[in-house]
Amino acid sequence: MNSDSLLIGGALLVSGVGAVWDLMTYKIPNKLTYTAMVIGLIAQVCLYGWSGLWMGPAGLLLGGAIFLVLYLLRTMGAGDVKLMAAVGAFAGWSAAVEIALYSAIAGGVIAIGVAVFKGRVRQTLENVVHLVRFHAVMGAESHPTVNLENPEALRFAYGAAIFVGTLTEFLTHAR
């Protein structure tokens, strides 16, 4: 197993624990995310030396920043952002981008499944159209009603999508 696979394996472990915790409680604990961030950064330096000194922090910042935008729009919880940052600390900046993309695809599939299961496909599609129109006019401002603070909003444990994205990256590197 090469160093990249070892680091992605660490990211997979962290995202797996985060996913299970999120599925059980709809929260991802700070003890998990902050500890994983530190371990990921240390692992990067131990495996890559001076290169790891920038690859780990770059992965942490980029992984977290990608999802921070969604948090600021109130469409994602802070625990999801911190979990993605922790995954990025292990994975490095390049893999963090790929994991975020894979996670977004997985999240979209899960969201469609939740909408179908809850019988809210039409309402979900109407909300998507409404959000696109809103953001086209208002920019990156949080929508006043279509957000996580709305008790009627459909929710799911996004940690599961981050796990699927990390697993996809791991399987891609396993070749």
Helices and strands as residue ranges (DSSP letters): H 3-25, H 30-48, H 52-72, H 78-91, H 93-117, H 121-138, H 158-173
